[in-house]
């Protein structure tokens, strides 16, 4: 139902790069980024170990284990170091003072790695790597790897910033849509509330006319029928959509009240396909149209007024129509407040997916037809928007 509006306005914006605009988890959210970095470093260590094993002509698991152990220790340290590098890049940015502090931390971290890695890789021969013949190549490799880690950290940070901006833009757009939807719902409720006092005014007028004509029994029966109508209206007071069956029940009870006043001058004919009875329609959709037909048809003819209500499905659309045998529309381009109200509600609820047509029937009388999308949940077709309309005579 349309009442189930997401309460997005009270939620906080999404975490940095935690979600994409589509709402799915980001590829570089903290958990997936940690796992991706770990897998990358383990893959590098495996490739480096297998390459060294093949280069030395090793044979068997013993030689492979001998080569892989220092590789795993070496790149394991780089895995931890890469996480620290990213945190430094992430936290020390913005002002020149922060950039300078970050640069100093990077120097300290690189110096610590230079002193630590020889002990980790070769506990029994660390002096040769620290300051011996192998030291220049070993330290140069450390600087190169650190540089790659630093570049990767900056790229990842930029990606996450871009993801965060996209997420915030999508969130802002969603907020705007939800707020517009809430505004439209308020407009719909306001239009619906216009119908209730208008209907009650006419119903009490009918009862007053019965009392004035000293038709007390009919007036008493009309009050009972009006009570049933009000009970039905209160039952569906918060519903913007009801089944067509419920809407037709409301129309029948309204006609019953009016028939006590006009007697045999008023006739209701229903031509409704049984398959359409469960279709959802906006609440109080047909009653204003029927009321409009009775008011104008009875005022302009002395013969009996026939109101025919029809409903059928046409593909994926529901076609509703109200036809009377009155004099028809004086101007097919104008409509009274009841029809204007219905048109506005349809546009608010369905935008361009619904249509209201007012025309004179070739055989005589006014013909009002409504085309609605057939859906078990009419909220699927909801869309913001409203059309301007001016009240005019029928």
Backbone torsions as a table, in degrees:
resi	resn	phi	psi	omega
1	UNK	NA	159.3	-179.7
2	UNK	-67.4	-19.6	-179.2
3	UNK	-65.5	-23.4	-176.9
4	UNK	-80.0	67.0	-179.7
5	UNK	-85.5	130.7	-180.0
6	UNK	-61.4	136.7	-177.4
7	UNK	-88.1	56.4	-173.4
8	UNK	-72.4	-23.9	-173.8
9	UNK	-66.1	-22.3	-178.5
10	UNK	-96.4	-1.2	-179.5
11	UNK	-87.6	154.2	177.6
12	UNK	-85.5	158.3	179.7
13	UNK	-61.7	156.9	-178.3
14	UNK	-66.7	151.5	177.7
15	UNK	-63.9	160.7	-176.8
16	UNK	-57.1	116.1	176.8
17	UNK	59.3	17.2	179.1
18	UNK	-74.4	-31.5	178.1
19	UNK	-133.2	153.4	173.5
20	UNK	-91.6	169.8	178.4
21	UNK	-56.8	-24.8	179.3
22	UNK	-81.6	-6.1	177.7
23	UNK	91.8	0.0	-179.9
24	UNK	-86.5	157.8	179.5
25	UNK	-63.5	137.5	-178.7
26	UNK	-72.8	148.5	178.4
27	UNK	-61.1	-31.2	-176.8
28	UNK	-112.3	38.2	168.3
29	UNK	-68.5	159.5	-172.8
30	UNK	-50.8	-45.3	-177.7
31	UNK	-65.4	-47.9	-178.1
32	UNK	-70.3	-32.7	178.0
33	UNK	-65.4	-42.8	178.4
34	UNK	-60.1	-47.2	-179.6
35	UNK	-64.3	-39.9	-179.0
36	UNK	-64.6	-43.4	179.5
37	UNK	-63.9	-41.1	179.0
38	UNK	-61.8	-46.2	-179.3
39	UNK	-63.1	-39.3	-180.0
40	UNK	-62.2	-47.2	-177.9
41	UNK	-67.7	-36.4	178.1
42	UNK	-67.5	-36.3	177.3
43	UNK	-65.8	-41.3	178.1
44	UNK	-61.7	-43.4	-179.8
45	UNK	-64.8	-37.5	179.5
46	UNK	-67.1	-44.5	179.6
47	UNK	-63.2	-44.9	-179.9
48	UNK	-63.9	-39.7	-179.3
49	UNK	-67.5	-44.1	-180.0
50	UNK	-66.4	-38.0	178.1
51	UNK	-62.2	-45.1	178.9
52	UNK	-65.5	-38.2	179.7
53	UNK	-62.3	-43.4	179.7
54	UNK	-70.9	-35.8	-178.7
55	UNK	-65.9	-34.6	-178.8
56	UNK	-87.5	0.1	179.2
57	UNK	68.8	32.4	-177.7
58	UNK	-66.8	156.1	179.8
59	UNK	-138.0	135.5	174.4
60	UNK	82.7	170.6	-176.1
61	UNK	-69.2	-30.7	-178.8
62	UNK	-61.4	-46.9	179.0
63	UNK	-65.6	-39.9	179.3
64	UNK	-63.7	-41.2	178.7
65	UNK	-66.1	-37.4	179.2
66	UNK	-62.0	-37.2	-179.5
67	UNK	-79.9	-39.1	-172.4
68	UNK	-73.2	-32.1	-176.5
69	UNK	-58.5	-52.0	178.1
70	UNK	-66.4	-32.3	178.0
71	UNK	-63.7	-44.0	179.7
72	UNK	-64.7	-39.3	178.4
73	UNK	-66.6	-43.3	-177.2
74	UNK	-62.8	-52.2	-177.2
75	UNK	-78.1	-19.6	171.9
76	UNK	-65.3	-40.4	175.6
77	UNK	-62.9	-40.7	179.6
78	UNK	-67.3	-30.8	175.1
79	UNK	-61.1	-48.7	179.0
80	UNK	-65.1	-40.4	-179.1
81	UNK	-64.4	-38.3	-179.3
82	UNK	-63.9	-35.2	176.0
83	UNK	-65.9	-40.9	178.2
84	UNK	-65.7	-40.6	179.0
85	UNK	-60.1	-43.3	-179.4
86	UNK	-64.4	-39.5	179.0
87	UNK	-64.5	-38.0	177.5
88	UNK	-64.7	-45.0	178.7
89	UNK	-61.6	-38.6	-176.4
90	UNK	-70.9	-37.4	-172.0
91	UNK	-92.8	-32.6	-175.1
92	UNK	-104.0	80.8	179.3
93	UNK	-152.2	162.7	180.0
94	UNK	113.0	-90.7	-177.9
95	UNK	-82.4	162.3	178.7
96	UNK	-63.0	-34.9	179.6
97	UNK	-64.0	-40.4	179.2
98	UNK	-68.3	-40.2	177.3
99	UNK	-60.8	-41.9	179.4
100	UNK	-64.1	-42.5	178.2
101	UNK	-63.9	-40.7	178.3
102	UNK	-63.5	-40.7	178.2
103	UNK	-61.3	-41.8	178.6
104	UNK	-64.3	-39.6	179.0
105	UNK	-65.7	-38.3	177.9
106	UNK	-62.7	-40.8	178.0
107	UNK	-63.2	-43.9	179.0
108	UNK	-64.1	-40.4	-179.5
109	UNK	-66.7	-41.6	178.1
110	UNK	-65.8	-40.4	177.6
111	UNK	-63.5	-41.6	178.2
112	UNK	-63.1	-39.5	177.2
113	UNK	-64.2	-41.0	-178.9
114	UNK	-60.0	-36.6	-179.5
115	UNK	-83.2	-27.0	-173.9
116	UNK	-88.3	-40.1	-172.3
117	UNK	-58.7	-40.4	178.8
118	UNK	-57.6	-39.0	178.5
119	UNK	-67.9	-34.9	-177.9
120	UNK	-73.0	-42.0	-174.7
121	UNK	-76.9	-44.1	-175.1
122	UNK	-137.2	81.7	-177.8
123	UNK	-58.3	-28.5	-177.1
124	UNK	-91.8	-13.6	-176.3
125	UNK	-137.2	36.5	-175.9
126	UNK	-68.1	-30.4	-178.7
127	UNK	-61.4	-35.0	-178.8
128	UNK	-64.3	-35.0	178.9
129	UNK	-82.3	-27.4	-176.8
130	UNK	-80.0	-44.7	-178.3
131	UNK	-146.5	16.9	-179.8
132	UNK	-97.3	-153.6	-176.5
133	UNK	-65.8	-32.4	-177.3
134	UNK	-86.6	-4.6	-174.8
135	UNK	-62.2	-47.8	-177.1
136	UNK	-57.7	-48.2	-179.9
137	UNK	-65.4	-39.4	-178.1
138	UNK	-66.1	-45.4	-179.1
139	UNK	-70.5	-34.6	177.0
140	UNK	-63.1	-40.4	177.7
141	UNK	-62.7	-39.2	179.3
142	UNK	-62.4	-42.4	179.6
143	UNK	-64.5	-41.3	-179.3
144	UNK	-64.7	-46.4	-179.8
145	UNK	-63.7	-41.2	179.1
146	UNK	-61.6	-40.4	179.3
147	UNK	-62.9	-42.3	176.8
148	UNK	-61.8	-41.9	178.5
149	UNK	-62.8	-39.9	-178.9
150	UNK	-66.0	-44.5	177.9
151	UNK	-63.0	-43.3	178.2
152	UNK	-61.8	-37.4	179.1
153	UNK	-65.4	-41.4	178.5
154	UNK	-65.7	-41.0	179.3
155	UNK	-63.5	-43.9	-179.3
156	UNK	-64.6	-39.7	179.5
157	UNK	-64.4	-42.9	179.5
158	UNK	-63.0	-39.0	178.9
159	UNK	-63.4	-43.6	-178.5
160	UNK	-67.5	-36.8	176.4
161	UNK	-62.8	-43.4	178.7
162	UNK	-63.4	-41.1	177.2
163	UNK	-63.0	-40.2	179.8
164	UNK	-64.1	-43.2	179.8
165	UNK	-63.8	-40.2	177.1
166	UNK	-63.7	-43.0	179.0
167	UNK	-62.6	-41.8	178.8
168	UNK	-66.2	-38.3	178.1
169	UNK	-64.6	-43.2	178.5
170	UNK	-65.3	-38.8	178.9
171	UNK	-64.4	-42.7	178.8
172	UNK	-63.6	-40.0	178.7
173	UNK	-65.0	-40.0	178.2
174	UNK	-64.2	-41.9	177.3
175	UNK	-59.1	-43.3	-179.0
176	UNK	-62.6	-41.1	179.6
177	UNK	-65.3	-42.9	-179.0
178	UNK	-65.6	-42.6	178.7
179	UNK	-63.5	-39.5	177.3
180	UNK	-64.7	-39.2	178.4
181	UNK	-64.9	-42.0	178.2
182	UNK	-63.5	-38.5	177.6
183	UNK	-64.2	-41.7	178.7
184	UNK	-64.5	-38.8	177.6
185	UNK	-63.0	-39.8	177.1
186	UNK	-63.2	-39.9	177.9
187	UNK	-64.4	-41.4	179.5
188	UNK	-61.7	-46.1	178.9
189	UNK	-61.6	-39.0	179.5
190	UNK	-64.1	-41.8	178.0
191	UNK	-65.5	-38.6	178.9
192	UNK	-65.5	-38.9	179.5
193	UNK	-67.0	-24.8	175.8
194	UNK	-66.0	-31.1	-176.6
195	UNK	-71.1	-41.5	-173.4
196	UNK	-59.0	-54.5	179.1
197	UNK	-64.2	-34.4	177.9
198	UNK	-62.5	-44.1	178.9
199	UNK	-65.8	-44.5	-179.7
200	UNK	-62.1	-41.2	178.7
201	UNK	-57.4	-46.0	-179.9
202	UNK	-67.5	-39.4	-179.8
203	UNK	-65.0	-44.0	177.9
204	UNK	-66.5	-33.1	174.9
205	UNK	-61.2	-42.3	178.7
206	UNK	-62.7	-43.4	179.9
207	UNK	-66.5	-40.4	178.1
208	UNK	-62.0	-38.1	178.4
209	UNK	-64.2	-38.1	177.6
210	UNK	-65.3	-42.4	179.6
211	UNK	-64.5	-42.4	-179.9
212	UNK	-62.1	-33.5	177.9
213	UNK	-84.7	8.9	-179.9
214	UNK	57.8	30.8	174.9
215	UNK	-96.1	68.8	-171.3
216	UNK	-65.7	-38.4	179.2
217	UNK	-62.9	-42.9	177.8
218	UNK	-65.1	-38.6	178.8
219	UNK	-63.5	-41.5	178.6
220	UNK	-62.7	-44.1	178.3
221	UNK	-64.4	-37.5	178.8
222	UNK	-64.6	-37.4	177.5
223	UNK	-63.7	-38.7	177.3
224	UNK	-64.8	-43.6	178.0
225	UNK	-64.2	-39.4	177.9
226	UNK	-63.9	-37.7	176.0
227	UNK	-60.7	-41.3	176.7
228	UNK	-62.4	-40.1	179.0
229	UNK	-62.9	-46.2	-179.2
230	UNK	-65.2	-36.2	178.3
231	UNK	-63.6	-42.8	177.5
232	UNK	-64.2	-42.5	-179.7
233	UNK	-63.0	-39.9	-179.8
234	UNK	-70.4	-34.3	178.2
235	UNK	-61.0	-37.4	-178.3
236	UNK	-107.3	24.7	-175.2
237	UNK	-60.2	-37.1	-177.3
238	UNK	-94.7	0.7	-178.0
239	UNK	-90.6	126.8	173.2
240	UNK	-88.4	-18.8	178.2
241	UNK	-130.2	140.9	174.8
242	UNK	-136.0	167.6	176.2
243	UNK	-72.1	154.9	177.4
244	UNK	-61.2	-33.1	177.9
245	UNK	-61.0	-45.0	178.1
246	UNK	-64.9	-39.8	180.0
247	UNK	-65.0	-39.9	178.1
248	UNK	-67.8	-35.5	176.2
249	UNK	-60.8	-42.2	178.8
250	UNK	-63.4	-42.2	179.2
251	UNK	-62.7	-42.2	179.8
252	UNK	-60.5	-42.2	-179.5
253	UNK	-68.2	-36.1	177.0
254	UNK	-65.2	-43.7	178.2
255	UNK	-61.5	-37.0	179.8
256	UNK	-62.3	-39.2	176.9
257	UNK	-63.8	-47.0	-177.9
258	UNK	-67.3	-31.7	-178.8
259	UNK	-68.9	-28.1	175.9
260	UNK	-62.9	-29.3	179.4
261	UNK	-85.2	-43.7	-172.5
262	UNK	-100.4	-9.6	175.5
263	UNK	61.6	-133.2	-175.7
264	UNK	-72.3	-5.4	178.2
265	UNK	-73.1	-9.3	-175.7
266	UNK	-123.8	125.6	-178.7
267	UNK	-132.4	133.3	177.4
268	UNK	-110.8	127.5	177.1
269	UNK	-120.7	131.0	179.4
270	UNK	-112.7	132.5	176.6
271	UNK	-131.7	76.3	-170.7
272	UNK	-117.9	125.6	176.0
273	UNK	-67.9	131.8	-177.3
274	UNK	-59.5	-32.2	-179.3
275	UNK	-67.6	-14.8	-177.8
276	UNK	-92.6	-9.0	-171.9
277	UNK	-64.4	-28.3	-178.6
278	UNK	-88.9	-4.5	179.4
279	UNK	-64.4	144.7	179.8
280	UNK	-88.4	133.9	177.4
281	UNK	-133.0	155.9	175.9
282	UNK	-59.4	137.4	179.8
283	UNK	-61.5	144.5	-178.9
284	UNK	57.5	41.4	178.7
285	UNK	-85.3	-46.4	-174.1
286	UNK	-85.9	-31.5	-174.7
287	UNK	-57.8	-45.3	178.1
288	UNK	-62.7	-33.1	-179.8
289	UNK	-71.4	-42.4	177.6
290	UNK	-64.5	-43.1	178.7
291	UNK	-60.3	-41.9	178.4
292	UNK	-63.2	-40.1	179.5
293	UNK	-65.6	-43.3	179.9
294	UNK	-63.4	-46.4	-175.6
295	UNK	-59.3	-48.8	-173.6
296	UNK	-82.1	-31.7	-179.7
297	UNK	-73.2	-43.2	-179.1
298	UNK	-69.0	-31.7	-177.5
299	UNK	-70.7	-19.9	-172.0
300	UNK	-117.8	8.7	177.0
301	UNK	-151.2	150.1	-179.2
302	UNK	-96.3	-17.6	179.1
303	UNK	-76.0	175.3	178.7
304	UNK	-64.6	142.4	178.9
305	UNK	-102.3	128.4	-178.1
306	UNK	-110.0	120.8	177.7
307	UNK	-109.3	116.9	179.6
308	UNK	-109.3	122.0	178.3
309	UNK	-108.6	124.5	-177.9
310	UNK	-124.4	153.5	176.7
311	UNK	-152.6	133.9	177.3
312	UNK	-155.9	160.6	176.2
313	UNK	-97.5	142.6	178.6
314	UNK	-133.4	92.1	-175.1
315	UNK	68.4	-122.3	179.3
316	UNK	-100.0	23.6	179.5
317	UNK	-126.0	149.6	174.5
318	UNK	-103.0	127.7	-178.3
319	UNK	-109.9	116.3	176.6
320	UNK	-110.9	144.8	178.4
321	UNK	-147.3	145.7	174.7
322	UNK	-126.4	118.3	-177.3
323	UNK	-121.9	131.1	174.7
324	UNK	-119.5	168.7	-180.0
325	UNK	-106.6	29.0	177.4
326	UNK	-80.1	-163.5	-177.0
327	UNK	-76.7	-6.6	179.3
328	UNK	86.8	-175.8	-179.8
329	UNK	-77.8	133.0	175.4
330	UNK	-67.3	-33.7	178.6
331	UNK	-142.9	111.7	-175.5
332	UNK	-66.9	-10.8	179.0
333	UNK	-91.8	-1.4	-179.1
334	UNK	-121.1	163.6	-179.7
335	UNK	-152.7	152.2	178.1
336	UNK	-76.5	179.5	-174.6
337	UNK	-63.6	-34.5	179.4
338	UNK	-62.5	-46.4	-179.6
339	UNK	-70.1	-36.9	177.2
340	UNK	-63.0	-40.6	178.3
341	UNK	-61.0	-46.3	179.1
342	UNK	-61.0	-42.8	-178.8
343	UNK	-63.4	-41.6	179.1
344	UNK	-64.6	-42.5	179.6
345	UNK	-63.5	-41.5	178.6
346	UNK	-62.3	-41.2	-179.2
347	UNK	-67.6	-38.7	178.3
348	UNK	-66.2	-40.0	-176.4
349	UNK	-78.1	-39.0	-170.8
350	UNK	-123.3	-3.5	-175.9
351	UNK	53.9	-115.0	-176.9
352	UNK	-92.9	6.7	-177.5
353	UNK	-89.2	-0.6	177.9
354	UNK	-132.9	159.4	-176.1
355	UNK	-146.7	137.9	174.3
356	UNK	-115.6	126.6	-179.3
357	UNK	-120.8	130.3	176.7
358	UNK	-120.1	120.5	-177.3
359	UNK	-153.3	162.2	175.4
360	UNK	-88.4	130.6	-178.9
361	UNK	-72.3	141.9	179.8
362	UNK	-56.8	-31.9	-179.9
363	UNK	-85.3	-0.5	-179.7
364	UNK	108.8	148.2	179.0
365	UNK	98.0	166.6	178.7
366	UNK	-90.0	139.1	-178.7
367	UNK	-126.5	115.1	177.8
368	UNK	-112.8	123.2	178.6
369	UNK	-124.4	146.4	-179.3
370	UNK	-127.6	130.9	176.0
371	UNK	-111.6	120.1	-178.4
372	UNK	-121.9	151.6	172.7
373	UNK	-70.8	136.8	175.8
374	UNK	-81.8	117.6	179.4
375	UNK	-154.5	142.4	177.1
376	UNK	-69.5	-27.9	176.2
377	UNK	-125.5	103.3	-174.9
378	UNK	-65.8	-15.6	178.9
379	UNK	-64.6	-20.7	179.3
380	UNK	-62.6	-24.6	-176.8
381	UNK	-101.4	4.7	-177.4
382	UNK	-68.3	143.9	178.3
383	UNK	-157.3	145.4	180.0
384	UNK	-69.8	155.5	176.3
385	UNK	140.8	154.9	178.6
386	UNK	-152.5	147.0	179.4
387	UNK	-110.0	143.0	176.6
388	UNK	-72.3	145.0	178.2
389	UNK	-151.0	148.0	179.3
390	UNK	-121.2	142.3	179.7
391	UNK	-73.0	143.2	180.0
392	UNK	-151.8	168.1	-179.2
393	UNK	-72.2	152.0	175.1
394	UNK	-73.9	NA	NA
